[in-house]
């Protein structure tokens, strides 16, 4: 099977993060993982998750489940969020 006939692979990560840039009116925000990775958030899996993200401010600690957003460069969608 060649690369073109394979289905897309979805990268999912659960990370402990700090909010580096608060969520803006377009749903974008930046999270920095404890291990040093930076995640550019471009969406949320549901309105409930989006509301939880909107409540966070810079330096808030949060654990998120992230799904890579295909076709959006290095964008990530938050699937779930647990505020510490």
PDB file of N, CA, C and O in Angstrom:
ATOM      1  N   UNK A   1       0.850  -1.170   0.000  1.00  0.00           N
ATOM      2  CA  UNK A   1       0.000   0.000   0.000  1.00  0.00           C
ATOM      3  C   UNK A   1       0.897   1.235   0.000  1.00  0.00           C
ATOM      4  O   UNK A   1       1.789   1.351   0.840  1.00  0.00           O
ATOM      5  N   UNK A   2       0.669   2.155  -0.931  1.00  0.00           N
ATOM      6  CA  UNK A   2       1.502   3.352  -0.988  1.00  0.00           C
ATOM      7  C   UNK A   2       0.900   4.450  -0.116  1.00  0.00           C
ATOM      8  O   UNK A   2      -0.214   4.308   0.388  1.00  0.00           O
ATOM      9  N   UNK A   3       1.633   5.534   0.057  1.00  0.00           N
ATOM     10  CA  UNK A   3       1.220   6.620   0.951  1.00  0.00           C
ATOM     11  C   UNK A   3      -0.097   7.265   0.511  1.00  0.00           C
ATOM     12  O   UNK A   3      -0.851   7.768   1.343  1.00  0.00           O
ATOM     13  N   UNK A   4      -0.373   7.250  -0.801  1.00  0.00           N
ATOM     14  CA  UNK A   4      -1.588   7.904  -1.285  1.00  0.00           C
ATOM     15  C   UNK A   4      -2.845   7.085  -1.008  1.00  0.00           C
ATOM     16  O   UNK A   4      -3.938   7.650  -0.957  1.00  0.00           O
ATOM     17  N   UNK A   5      -2.723   5.796  -0.831  1.00  0.00           N
ATOM     18  CA  UNK A   5      -3.905   4.980  -0.601  1.00  0.00           C
ATOM     19  C   UNK A   5      -4.178   4.753   0.878  1.00  0.00           C
ATOM     20  O   UNK A   5      -5.209   4.184   1.237  1.00  0.00           O
ATOM     21  N   UNK A   6      -3.276   5.186   1.729  1.00  0.00           N
ATOM     22  CA  UNK A   6      -3.492   5.058   3.162  1.00  0.00           C
ATOM     23  C   UNK A   6      -4.410   6.162   3.644  1.00  0.00           C
ATOM     24  O   UNK A   6      -4.393   7.275   3.119  1.00  0.00           O
ATOM     25  N   UNK A   7      -5.208   5.846   4.645  1.00  0.00           N
ATOM     26  CA  UNK A   7      -6.044   6.869   5.254  1.00  0.00           C
ATOM     27  C   UNK A   7      -5.175   7.804   6.069  1.00  0.00           C
ATOM     28  O   UNK A   7      -4.059   7.449   6.450  1.00  0.00           O
ATOM     29  N   UNK A   8      -5.683   9.001   6.339  1.00  0.00           N
ATOM     30  CA  UNK A   8      -4.904   9.940   7.132  1.00  0.00           C
ATOM     31  C   UNK A   8      -4.745   9.434   8.558  1.00  0.00           C
ATOM     32  O   UNK A   8      -5.666   8.844   9.124  1.00  0.00           O
ATOM     33  N   UNK A   9      -3.587   9.665   9.127  1.00  0.00           N
ATOM     34  CA  UNK A   9      -3.376   9.292  10.518  1.00  0.00           C
ATOM     35  C   UNK A   9      -3.647  10.515  11.370  1.00  0.00           C
ATOM     36  O   UNK A   9      -3.270  11.631  11.013  1.00  0.00           O
ATOM     37  N   UNK A  10      -4.287  10.302  12.471  1.00  0.00           N
ATOM     38  CA  UNK A  10      -4.613  11.410  13.354  1.00  0.00           C
ATOM     39  C   UNK A  10      -3.752  11.306  14.592  1.00  0.00           C
ATOM     40  O   UNK A  10      -3.742  10.279  15.271  1.00  0.00           O
ATOM     41  N   UNK A  11      -3.033  12.366  14.882  1.00  0.00           N
ATOM     42  CA  UNK A  11      -2.155  12.409  16.031  1.00  0.00           C
ATOM     43  C   UNK A  11      -2.926  12.979  17.216  1.00  0.00           C
ATOM     44  O   UNK A  11      -3.432  14.100  17.153  1.00  0.00           O
ATOM     45  N   UNK A  12      -3.016  12.201  18.300  1.00  0.00           N
ATOM     46  CA  UNK A  12      -3.728  12.636  19.504  1.00  0.00           C
ATOM     47  C   UNK A  12      -2.756  12.585  20.682  1.00  0.00           C
ATOM     48  O   UNK A  12      -2.034  11.606  20.872  1.00  0.00           O
ATOM     49  N   UNK A  13      -2.755  13.656  21.461  1.00  0.00           N
ATOM     50  CA  UNK A  13      -1.854  13.765  22.607  1.00  0.00           C
ATOM     51  C   UNK A  13      -2.625  14.229  23.835  1.00  0.00           C
ATOM     52  O   UNK A  13      -3.550  15.034  23.725  1.00  0.00           O
ATOM     53  N   UNK A  14      -2.250  13.729  24.990  1.00  0.00           N
ATOM     54  CA  UNK A  14      -2.757  14.252  26.253  1.00  0.00           C
ATOM     55  C   UNK A  14      -1.578  14.953  26.904  1.00  0.00           C
ATOM     56  O   UNK A  14      -0.540  14.334  27.141  1.00  0.00           O
ATOM     57  N   UNK A  15      -1.729  16.239  27.194  1.00  0.00           N
ATOM     58  CA  UNK A  15      -0.617  17.051  27.675  1.00  0.00           C
ATOM     59  C   UNK A  15      -1.034  17.921  28.857  1.00  0.00           C
ATOM     60  O   UNK A  15      -2.155  18.424  28.926  1.00  0.00           O
ATOM     61  N   UNK A  16      -0.095  18.079  29.779  1.00  0.00           N
ATOM     62  CA  UNK A  16      -0.233  19.081  30.833  1.00  0.00           C
ATOM     63  C   UNK A  16       0.403  20.352  30.294  1.00  0.00           C
ATOM     64  O   UNK A  16       1.553  20.343  29.854  1.00  0.00           O
ATOM     65  N   UNK A  17      -0.355  21.451  30.332  1.00  0.00           N
ATOM     66  CA  UNK A  17       0.090  22.680  29.674  1.00  0.00           C
ATOM     67  C   UNK A  17      -0.164  23.908  30.539  1.00  0.00           C
ATOM     68  O   UNK A  17      -0.883  23.873  31.537  1.00  0.00           O
ATOM     69  N   UNK A  18       0.463  24.991  30.103  1.00  0.00           N
ATOM     70  CA  UNK A  18       0.224  26.321  30.641  1.00  0.00           C
ATOM     71  C   UNK A  18      -0.282  27.180  29.493  1.00  0.00           C
ATOM     72  O   UNK A  18       0.222  27.085  28.374  1.00  0.00           O
ATOM     73  N   UNK A  19      -1.273  28.014  29.767  1.00  0.00           N
ATOM     74  CA  UNK A  19      -1.775  28.919  28.740  1.00  0.00           C
ATOM     75  C   UNK A  19      -0.734  30.013  28.514  1.00  0.00           C
ATOM     76  O   UNK A  19      -0.378  30.744  29.438  1.00  0.00           O
ATOM     77  N   UNK A  20      -0.251  30.118  27.277  1.00  0.00           N
ATOM     78  CA  UNK A  20       0.722  31.152  26.916  1.00  0.00           C
ATOM     79  C   UNK A  20       0.019  32.365  26.319  1.00  0.00           C
ATOM     80  O   UNK A  20       0.405  33.504  26.585  1.00  0.00           O
ATOM     81  N   UNK A  21      -1.015  32.122  25.511  1.00  0.00           N
ATOM     82  CA  UNK A  21      -1.819  33.191  24.913  1.00  0.00           C
ATOM     83  C   UNK A  21      -3.282  32.782  25.057  1.00  0.00           C
ATOM     84  O   UNK A  21      -3.678  31.701  24.620  1.00  0.00           O
ATOM     85  N   UNK A  22      -4.080  33.650  25.670  1.00  0.00           N
ATOM     86  CA  UNK A  22      -5.497  33.363  25.895  1.00  0.00           C
ATOM     87  C   UNK A  22      -6.257  33.174  24.586  1.00  0.00           C
ATOM     88  O   UNK A  22      -5.844  33.657  23.532  1.00  0.00           O
ATOM     89  N   UNK A  23      -7.374  32.461  24.681  1.00  0.00           N
ATOM     90  CA  UNK A  23      -8.234  32.212  23.522  1.00  0.00           C
ATOM     91  C   UNK A  23      -8.789  33.530  23.002  1.00  0.00           C
ATOM     92  O   UNK A  23      -9.290  34.349  23.772  1.00  0.00           O
ATOM     93  N   UNK A  24      -8.697  33.731  21.688  1.00  0.00           N
ATOM     94  CA  UNK A  24      -9.217  34.965  21.099  1.00  0.00           C
ATOM     95  C   UNK A  24     -10.617  34.733  20.524  1.00  0.00           C
ATOM     96  O   UNK A  24     -11.154  33.630  20.625  1.00  0.00           O
ATOM     97  N   UNK A  25     -11.192  35.745  19.936  1.00  0.00           N
ATOM     98  CA  UNK A  25     -12.571  35.650  19.436  1.00  0.00           C
ATOM     99  C   UNK A  25     -12.727  34.681  18.278  1.00  0.00           C
ATOM    100  O   UNK A  25     -13.848  34.313  17.927  1.00  0.00           O
ATOM    101  N   UNK A  26     -11.611  34.261  17.676  1.00  0.00           N
ATOM    102  CA  UNK A  26     -11.653  33.299  16.567  1.00  0.00           C
ATOM    103  C   UNK A  26     -11.419  31.862  17.044  1.00  0.00           C
ATOM    104  O   UNK A  26     -11.410  30.931  16.238  1.00  0.00           O
ATOM    105  N   UNK A  27     -11.231  31.688  18.348  1.00  0.00           N
ATOM    106  CA  UNK A  27     -11.029  30.358  18.906  1.00  0.00           C
ATOM    107  C   UNK A  27      -9.588  29.912  18.949  1.00  0.00           C
ATOM    108  O   UNK A  27      -9.310  28.763  19.294  1.00  0.00           O
ATOM    109  N   UNK A  28      -8.660  30.793  18.606  1.00  0.00           N
ATOM    110  CA  UNK A  28      -7.240  30.440  18.612  1.00  0.00           C
ATOM    111  C   UNK A  28      -6.615  30.783  19.961  1.00  0.00           C
ATOM    112  O   UNK A  28      -6.994  31.761  20.605  1.00  0.00           O
ATOM    113  N   UNK A  29      -5.668  29.975  20.369  1.00  0.00           N
ATOM    114  CA  UNK A  29      -4.900  30.232  21.586  1.00  0.00           C
ATOM    115  C   UNK A  29      -3.602  29.445  21.506  1.00  0.00           C
ATOM    116  O   UNK A  29      -3.439  28.602  20.624  1.00  0.00           O
ATOM    117  N   UNK A  30      -2.685  29.713  22.417  1.00  0.00           N
ATOM    118  CA  UNK A  30      -1.405  29.011  22.446  1.00  0.00           C
ATOM    119  C   UNK A  30      -1.221  28.367  23.809  1.00  0.00           C
ATOM    120  O   UNK A  30      -1.372  29.012  24.847  1.00  0.00           O
ATOM    121  N   UNK A  31      -0.888  27.073  23.783  1.00  0.00           N
ATOM    122  CA  UNK A  31      -0.588  26.327  25.004  1.00  0.00           C
ATOM    123  C   UNK A  31       0.866  25.876  24.949  1.00  0.00           C
ATOM    124  O   UNK A  31       1.371  25.510  23.887  1.00  0.00           O
ATOM    125  N   UNK A  32       1.535  25.903  26.098  1.00  0.00           N
ATOM    126  CA  UNK A  32       2.906  25.418  26.186  1.00  0.00           C
ATOM    127  C   UNK A  32       2.926  24.207  27.115  1.00  0.00           C
ATOM    128  O   UNK A  32       2.572  24.308  28.290  1.00  0.00           O
ATOM    129  N   UNK A  33       3.342  23.069  26.581  1.00  0.00           N
ATOM    130  CA  UNK A  33       3.371  21.822  27.357  1.00  0.00           C
ATOM    131  C   UNK A  33       4.521  21.839  28.357  1.00  0.00           C
ATOM    132  O   UNK A  33       5.517  22.537  28.168  1.00  0.00           O
ATOM    133  N   UNK A  34       4.367  21.067  29.414  1.00  0.00           N
ATOM    134  CA  UNK A  34       5.405  20.964  30.432  1.00  0.00           C
ATOM    135  C   UNK A  34       6.726  20.484  29.844  1.00  0.00           C
ATOM    136  O   UNK A  34       7.793  20.825  30.355  1.00  0.00           O
ATOM    137  N   UNK A  35       6.664  19.699  28.780  1.00  0.00           N
ATOM    138  CA  UNK A  35       7.880  19.151  28.153  1.00  0.00           C
ATOM    139  C   UNK A  35       8.474  20.110  27.115  1.00  0.00           C
ATOM    140  O   UNK A  35       9.448  19.769  26.444  1.00  0.00           O
ATOM    141  N   UNK A  36       7.882  21.324  26.978  1.00  0.00           N
ATOM    142  CA  UNK A  36       8.463  22.336  26.113  1.00  0.00           C
ATOM    143  C   UNK A  36       7.802  22.532  24.759  1.00  0.00           C
ATOM    144  O   UNK A  36       8.100  23.513  24.078  1.00  0.00           O
ATOM    145  N   UNK A  37       6.914  21.636  24.341  1.00  0.00           N
ATOM    146  CA  UNK A  37       6.235  21.797  23.057  1.00  0.00           C
ATOM    147  C   UNK A  37       5.242  22.955  23.138  1.00  0.00           C
ATOM    148  O   UNK A  37       4.671  23.233  24.193  1.00  0.00           O
ATOM    149  N   UNK A  38       5.050  23.620  22.006  1.00  0.00           N
ATOM    150  CA  UNK A  38       4.057  24.680  21.897  1.00  0.00           C
ATOM    151  C   UNK A  38       2.967  24.210  20.954  1.00  0.00           C
ATOM    152  O   UNK A  38       3.250  23.702  19.869  1.00  0.00           O
ATOM    153  N   UNK A  39       1.722  24.379  21.368  1.00  0.00           N
ATOM    154  CA  UNK A  39       0.581  23.954  20.568  1.00  0.00           C
ATOM    155  C   UNK A  39      -0.251  25.180  20.190  1.00  0.00           C
ATOM    156  O   UNK A  39      -0.704  25.930  21.055  1.00  0.00           O
ATOM    157  N   UNK A  40      -0.440  25.367  18.888  1.00  0.00           N
ATOM    158  CA  UNK A  40      -1.300  26.428  18.379  1.00  0.00           C
ATOM    159  C   UNK A  40      -2.713  25.847  18.271  1.00  0.00           C
ATOM    160  O   UNK A  40      -2.981  25.020  17.399  1.00  0.00           O
ATOM    161  N   UNK A  41      -3.596  26.271  19.138  1.00  0.00           N
ATOM    162  CA  UNK A  41      -4.960  25.749  19.176  1.00  0.00           C
ATOM    163  C   UNK A  41      -5.804  26.531  18.170  1.00  0.00           C
ATOM    164  O   UNK A  41      -5.835  27.762  18.195  1.00  0.00           O
ATOM    165  N   UNK A  42      -6.484  25.804  17.290  1.00  0.00           N
ATOM    166  CA  UNK A  42      -7.306  26.443  16.260  1.00  0.00           C
ATOM    167  C   UNK A  42      -8.784  26.074  16.388  1.00  0.00           C
ATOM    168  O   UNK A  42      -9.613  26.546  15.610  1.00  0.00           O
ATOM    169  N   UNK A  43      -9.113  25.231  17.367  1.00  0.00           N
ATOM    170  CA  UNK A  43     -10.507  24.855  17.527  1.00  0.00           C
ATOM    171  C   UNK A  43     -10.736  23.983  18.738  1.00  0.00           C
ATOM    172  O   UNK A  43      -9.799  23.557  19.414  1.00  0.00           O
ATOM    173  N   UNK A  44     -12.014  23.725  18.995  1.00  0.00           N
ATOM    174  CA  UNK A  44     -12.433  22.880  20.104  1.00  0.00           C
ATOM    175  C   UNK A  44     -13.433  21.859  19.580  1.00  0.00           C
ATOM    176  O   UNK A  44     -14.146  22.115  18.610  1.00  0.00           O
ATOM    177  N   UNK A  45     -13.478  20.707  20.224  1.00  0.00           N
ATOM    178  CA  UNK A  45     -14.335  19.605  19.777  1.00  0.00           C
ATOM    179  C   UNK A  45     -15.816  19.868  20.013  1.00  0.00           C
ATOM    180  O   UNK A  45     -16.665  19.260  19.362  1.00  0.00           O
ATOM    181  N   UNK A  46     -16.131  20.767  20.936  1.00  0.00           N
ATOM    182  CA  UNK A  46     -17.542  21.041  21.242  1.00  0.00           C
ATOM    183  C   UNK A  46     -17.668  22.431  21.842  1.00  0.00           C
ATOM    184  O   UNK A  46     -16.670  23.022  22.256  1.00  0.00           O
ATOM    185  N   UNK A  47     -18.879  22.955  21.893  1.00  0.00           N
ATOM    186  CA  UNK A  47     -19.088  24.257  22.546  1.00  0.00           C
ATOM    187  C   UNK A  47     -18.709  24.222  24.031  1.00  0.00           C
ATOM    188  O   UNK A  47     -18.230  25.223  24.564  1.00  0.00           O
ATOM    189  N   UNK A  48     -18.915  23.099  24.697  1.00  0.00           N
ATOM    190  CA  UNK A  48     -18.555  22.980  26.114  1.00  0.00           C
ATOM    191  C   UNK A  48     -17.049  23.123  26.289  1.00  0.00           C
ATOM    192  O   UNK A  48     -16.593  23.841  27.179  1.00  0.00           O
ATOM    193  N   UNK A  49     -16.275  22.445  25.447  1.00  0.00           N
ATOM    194  CA  UNK A  49     -14.810  22.548  25.508  1.00  0.00           C
ATOM    195  C   UNK A  49     -14.388  23.986  25.191  1.00  0.00           C
ATOM    196  O   UNK A  49     -13.511  24.532  25.860  1.00  0.00           O
ATOM    197  N   UNK A  50     -14.999  24.601  24.184  1.00  0.00           N
ATOM    198  CA  UNK A  50     -14.669  25.987  23.822  1.00  0.00           C
ATOM    199  C   UNK A  50     -14.933  26.930  24.995  1.00  0.00           C
ATOM    200  O   UNK A  50     -14.141  27.835  25.258  1.00  0.00           O
ATOM    201  N   UNK A  51     -16.041  26.719  25.695  1.00  0.00           N
ATOM    202  CA  UNK A  51     -16.360  27.561  26.857  1.00  0.00           C
ATOM    203  C   UNK A  51     -15.328  27.392  27.964  1.00  0.00           C
ATOM    204  O   UNK A  51     -14.924  28.367  28.598  1.00  0.00           O
ATOM    205  N   UNK A  52     -14.904  26.151  28.196  1.00  0.00           N
ATOM    206  CA  UNK A  52     -13.876  25.900  29.229  1.00  0.00           C
ATOM    207  C   UNK A  52     -12.576  26.601  28.872  1.00  0.00           C
ATOM    208  O   UNK A  52     -11.921  27.180  29.739  1.00  0.00           O
ATOM    209  N   UNK A  53     -12.196  26.551  27.588  1.00  0.00           N
ATOM    210  CA  UNK A  53     -10.963  27.208  27.143  1.00  0.00           C
ATOM    211  C   UNK A  53     -11.070  28.727  27.283  1.00  0.00           C
ATOM    212  O   UNK A  53     -10.097  29.386  27.653  1.00  0.00           O
ATOM    213  N   UNK A  54     -12.245  29.283  26.990  1.00  0.00           N
ATOM    214  CA  UNK A  54     -12.452  30.728  27.065  1.00  0.00           C
ATOM    215  C   UNK A  54     -12.325  31.257  28.497  1.00  0.00           C
ATOM    216  O   UNK A  54     -12.039  32.438  28.699  1.00  0.00           O
ATOM    217  N   UNK A  55     -12.535  30.393  29.482  1.00  0.00           N
ATOM    218  CA  UNK A  55     -12.425  30.789  30.889  1.00  0.00           C
ATOM    219  C   UNK A  55     -10.983  30.894  31.364  1.00  0.00           C
ATOM    220  O   UNK A  55     -10.726  31.473  32.419  1.00  0.00           O
ATOM    221  N   UNK A  56     -10.036  30.347  30.606  1.00  0.00           N
ATOM    222  CA  UNK A  56      -8.639  30.303  31.025  1.00  0.00           C
ATOM    223  C   UNK A  56      -7.919  31.614  30.718  1.00  0.00           C
ATOM    224  O   UNK A  56      -8.194  32.280  29.720  1.00  0.00           O
ATOM    225  N   UNK A  57      -6.995  31.959  31.601  1.00  0.00           N
ATOM    226  CA  UNK A  57      -6.175  33.151  31.385  1.00  0.00           C
ATOM    227  C   UNK A  57      -4.709  32.738  31.286  1.00  0.00           C
ATOM    228  O   UNK A  57      -4.361  31.588  31.556  1.00  0.00           O
ATOM    229  N   UNK A  58      -3.862  33.671  30.901  1.00  0.00           N
ATOM    230  CA  UNK A  58      -2.435  33.400  30.787  1.00  0.00           C
ATOM    231  C   UNK A  58      -1.923  32.833  32.107  1.00  0.00           C
ATOM    232  O   UNK A  58      -2.290  33.306  33.182  1.00  0.00           O
ATOM    233  N   UNK A  59      -1.080  31.825  32.012  1.00  0.00           N
ATOM    234  CA  UNK A  59      -0.465  31.105  33.132  1.00  0.00           C
ATOM    235  C   UNK A  59      -1.396  30.107  33.814  1.00  0.00           C
ATOM    236  O   UNK A  59      -0.993  29.480  34.793  1.00  0.00           O
ATOM    237  N   UNK A  60      -2.635  29.939  33.327  1.00  0.00           N
ATOM    238  CA  UNK A  60      -3.512  28.889  33.853  1.00  0.00           C
ATOM    239  C   UNK A  60      -2.910  27.536  33.522  1.00  0.00           C
ATOM    240  O   UNK A  60      -2.340  27.349  32.447  1.00  0.00           O
ATOM    241  N   UNK A  61      -3.036  26.595  34.442  1.00  0.00           N
ATOM    242  CA  UNK A  61      -2.548  25.232  34.244  1.00  0.00           C
ATOM    243  C   UNK A  61      -3.730  24.368  33.835  1.00  0.00           C
ATOM    244  O   UNK A  61      -4.812  24.470  34.414  1.00  0.00           O
ATOM    245  N   UNK A  62      -3.521  23.517  32.835  1.00  0.00           N
ATOM    246  CA  UNK A  62      -4.610  22.729  32.283  1.00  0.00           C
ATOM    247  C   UNK A  62      -4.042  21.433  31.694  1.00  0.00           C
ATOM    248  O   UNK A  62      -2.904  21.402  31.227  1.00  0.00           O
ATOM    249  N   UNK A  63      -4.839  20.374  31.720  1.00  0.00           N
ATOM    250  CA  UNK A  63      -4.488  19.140  31.024  1.00  0.00           C
ATOM    251  C   UNK A  63      -5.490  18.997  29.885  1.00  0.00           C
ATOM    252  O   UNK A  63      -6.700  19.048  30.103  1.00  0.00           O
ATOM    253  N   UNK A  64      -4.977  18.817  28.667  1.00  0.00           N
ATOM    254  CA  UNK A  64      -5.831  18.755  27.489  1.00  0.00           C
ATOM    255  C   UNK A  64      -5.543  17.505  26.678  1.00  0.00           C
ATOM    256  O   UNK A  64      -4.437  16.966  26.702  1.00  0.00           O
ATOM    257  N   UNK A  65      -6.557  17.059  25.964  1.00  0.00           N
ATOM    258  CA  UNK A  65      -6.383  16.033  24.947  1.00  0.00           C
ATOM    259  C   UNK A  65      -6.468  16.767  23.622  1.00  0.00           C
ATOM    260  O   UNK A  65      -7.463  17.432  23.334  1.00  0.00           O
ATOM    261  N   UNK A  66      -5.420  16.647  22.813  1.00  0.00           N
ATOM    262  CA  UNK A  66      -5.275  17.393  21.570  1.00  0.00           C
ATOM    263  C   UNK A  66      -5.300  16.471  20.371  1.00  0.00           C
ATOM    264  O   UNK A  66      -4.772  15.360  20.417  1.00  0.00           O
ATOM    265  N   UNK A  67      -5.911  16.934  19.307  1.00  0.00           N
ATOM    266  CA  UNK A  67      -5.950  16.209  18.049  1.00  0.00           C
ATOM    267  C   UNK A  67      -5.384  17.121  16.966  1.00  0.00           C
ATOM    268  O   UNK A  67      -5.839  18.253  16.799  1.00  0.00           O
ATOM    269  N   UNK A  68      -4.382  16.619  16.226  1.00  0.00           N
ATOM    270  CA  UNK A  68      -3.796  17.418  15.149  1.00  0.00           C
ATOM    271  C   UNK A  68      -4.862  17.686  14.098  1.00  0.00           C
ATOM    272  O   UNK A  68      -5.626  16.789  13.740  1.00  0.00           O
ATOM    273  N   UNK A  69      -4.914  18.912  13.608  1.00  0.00           N
ATOM    274  CA  UNK A  69      -5.905  19.312  12.619  1.00  0.00           C
ATOM    275  C   UNK A  69      -5.284  19.223  11.234  1.00  0.00           C
ATOM    276  O   UNK A  69      -4.443  20.051  10.883  1.00  0.00           O
ATOM    277  N   UNK A  70      -5.685  18.231  10.438  1.00  0.00           N
ATOM    278  CA  UNK A  70      -5.096  18.075   9.107  1.00  0.00           C
ATOM    279  C   UNK A  70      -5.388  19.276   8.222  1.00  0.00           C
ATOM    280  O   UNK A  70      -6.481  19.842   8.259  1.00  0.00           O
ATOM    281  N   UNK A  71      -4.407  19.651   7.435  1.00  0.00           N
ATOM    282  CA  UNK A  71      -4.572  20.744   6.499  1.00  0.00           C
ATOM    283  C   UNK A  71      -4.446  22.115   7.122  1.00  0.00           C
ATOM    284  O   UNK A  71      -4.621  23.121   6.434  1.00  0.00           O
ATOM    285  N   UNK A  72      -4.146  22.181   8.402  1.00  0.00           N
ATOM    286  CA  UNK A  72      -4.051  23.473   9.075  1.00  0.00           C
ATOM    287  C   UNK A  72      -2.628  23.720   9.572  1.00  0.00           C
ATOM    288  O   UNK A  72      -2.435  24.437  10.554  1.00  0.00           O
ATOM    289  N   UNK A  73      -1.635  23.137   8.909  1.00  0.00           N
ATOM    290  CA  UNK A  73      -0.253  23.325   9.349  1.00  0.00           C
ATOM    291  C   UNK A  73      -0.028  22.684  10.692  1.00  0.00           C
ATOM    292  O   UNK A  73      -0.220  21.478  10.845  1.00  0.00           O
ATOM    293  N   UNK A  74       0.374  23.471  11.670  1.00  0.00           N
ATOM    294  CA  UNK A  74       0.648  22.928  12.996  1.00  0.00           C
ATOM    295  C   UNK A  74      -0.488  23.219  13.969  1.00  0.00           C
ATOM    296  O   UNK A  74      -0.255  23.369  15.169  1.00  0.00           O
ATOM    297  N   UNK A  75      -1.714  23.299  13.460  1.00  0.00           N
ATOM    298  CA  UNK A  75      -2.868  23.581  14.303  1.00  0.00           C
ATOM    299  C   UNK A  75      -3.362  22.345  15.043  1.00  0.00           C
ATOM    300  O   UNK A  75      -3.216  21.219  14.567  1.00  0.00           O
ATOM    301  N   UNK A  76      -3.947  22.574  16.210  1.00  0.00           N
ATOM    302  CA  UNK A  76      -4.475  21.504  17.056  1.00  0.00           C
ATOM    303  C   UNK A  76      -5.879  21.855  17.523  1.00  0.00           C
ATOM    304  O   UNK A  76      -6.207  23.023  17.730  1.00  0.00           O
ATOM    305  N   UNK A  77      -6.703  20.823  17.686  1.00  0.00           N
ATOM    306  CA  UNK A  77      -8.057  20.970  18.213  1.00  0.00           C
ATOM    307  C   UNK A  77      -8.061  20.339  19.611  1.00  0.00           C
ATOM    308  O   UNK A  77      -7.520  19.251  19.809  1.00  0.00           O
ATOM    309  N   UNK A  78      -8.671  21.025  20.568  1.00  0.00           N
ATOM    310  CA  UNK A  78      -8.779  20.497  21.937  1.00  0.00           C
ATOM    311  C   UNK A  78     -10.014  19.619  21.997  1.00  0.00           C
ATOM    312  O   UNK A  78     -11.132  20.072  21.750  1.00  0.00           O
ATOM    313  N   UNK A  79      -9.792  18.340  22.334  1.00  0.00           N
ATOM    314  CA  UNK A  79     -10.874  17.363  22.419  1.00  0.00           C
ATOM    315  C   UNK A  79     -11.500  17.337  23.819  1.00  0.00           C
ATOM    316  O   UNK A  79     -12.708  17.147  23.964  1.00  0.00           O
ATOM    317  N   UNK A  80     -10.669  17.530  24.841  1.00  0.00           N
ATOM    318  CA  UNK A  80     -11.156  17.597  26.227  1.00  0.00           C
ATOM    319  C   UNK A  80     -10.193  18.444  27.034  1.00  0.00           C
ATOM    320  O   UNK A  80      -9.028  18.610  26.672  1.00  0.00           O
ATOM    321  N   UNK A  81     -10.706  18.978  28.140  1.00  0.00           N
ATOM    322  CA  UNK A  81      -9.895  19.872  28.983  1.00  0.00           C
ATOM    323  C   UNK A  81     -10.205  19.608  30.446  1.00  0.00           C
ATOM    324  O   UNK A  81     -11.364  19.469  30.837  1.00  0.00           O
ATOM    325  N   UNK A  82      -9.154  19.542  31.242  1.00  0.00           N
ATOM    326  CA  UNK A  82      -9.267  19.392  32.692  1.00  0.00           C
ATOM    327  C   UNK A  82      -8.453  20.511  33.315  1.00  0.00           C
ATOM    328  O   UNK A  82      -7.230  20.542  33.175  1.00  0.00           O
ATOM    329  N   UNK A  83      -9.120  21.432  34.003  1.00  0.00           N
ATOM    330  CA  UNK A  83      -8.440  22.540  34.661  1.00  0.00           C
ATOM    331  C   UNK A  83      -7.962  22.061  36.015  1.00  0.00           C
ATOM    332  O   UNK A  83      -8.701  21.405  36.749  1.00  0.00           O
ATOM    333  N   UNK A  84      -6.728  22.389  36.343  1.00  0.00           N
ATOM    334  CA  UNK A  84      -6.167  21.978  37.648  1.00  0.00           C
ATOM    335  C   UNK A  84      -6.588  22.909  38.736  1.00  0.00           C
ATOM    336  O   UNK A  84      -6.211  22.718  39.892  1.00  0.00           O
TER     337      UNK A  84
END
